[in-house]
């Protein structure tokens, strides 16, 4: 099964970047240590104890949320996705494949991912939408996420002012784990469709489930291709390949090794594609919340090429040597509009003569990679032939697996987030202590 991406780690080693790079023997030792993680993943796939690993091959779950997607596409002009963190970022990342900021393709509603409780943005949302032609997807694994429940409550209240309460349920689908919870109770009260969020799939690992794929279906994306790309990235693990034949294991060993040996405490992800900008935000949560425990972890940073060549590259090249870089380069040569001949003939623009916009993006990506490596900055490259559903599924599965394997090397649990609970407790205490 061919993967939709290639990973090149050669720019991370001492032979390429000098003292800041990883020694081959250190990488070999860490890579060998990933074998236990790979064995654990294969066992978890076999016994079903990690449902994430069964999702790439799943097809029987699609009918239920395809029916909702078809209804929403036919009935609504806009669809609001309510959720925060993993309940929003995965779907938003997939949606970026079809909406470049100017709206969805013909025949699909426009999706709005409301992942915060900023009152100013919600007031703007109310002003922009016709609620009678708006659908809502409310996503909360626990069914008790304060932000999502607040978002849903104010939207339901706004709908009550424009339509009969008995009609509201047809506009809303609730995605939450089975059993009794607050979101489920709200869904039952208003007659909303309820879809199950698998309790064994954590939010930041949920993009291949209904959480990410329902918004993708509403937007008209090929979700089977997303899962196929993920399956190809998972295949080397399930096929029992040695660690050196498993790209996520090799990537995890480099990341952990550079942090330990070279002080690379910051991990910069820099895609050269606007459609991958939200992928960088998805990666931030996945890496930070999974690994930042007990003094472990590296700090993820999202940059976008070429934009951040003008805002961050000076620091990356001439600032502290405390970073590992992962650049995602796309095959964009000969694509896009060309520079017209009269502009290419102008003094100082001859290098653009007969060149396309894609030629410039490609050259700048390759130049940034070469410059980082020449300046002793450990740099790995991902290369994509296409930025599409299959490639996105492959990249997402790669980084989920890399995160799980890195957690094994660090000795932490990638699936919990104990440190964030204090803030939730204090938030409720502050609200309880303040009169409304």
Beta strands, then each sheet from edge to edge (+ up, - down):
strand 1: 5-8
strand 2: 78-82
strand 3: 110-114
strand 4: 134-139
strand 5: 172-176
strand 6: 193-196
strand 7: 266-271
strand 8: 299-304
strand 9: 323-330
strand 10: 379-384
sheet 1: 1+ 10- 9- 7- 8-
sheet 2: 3+ 2+ 4+ 5+ 6+
end
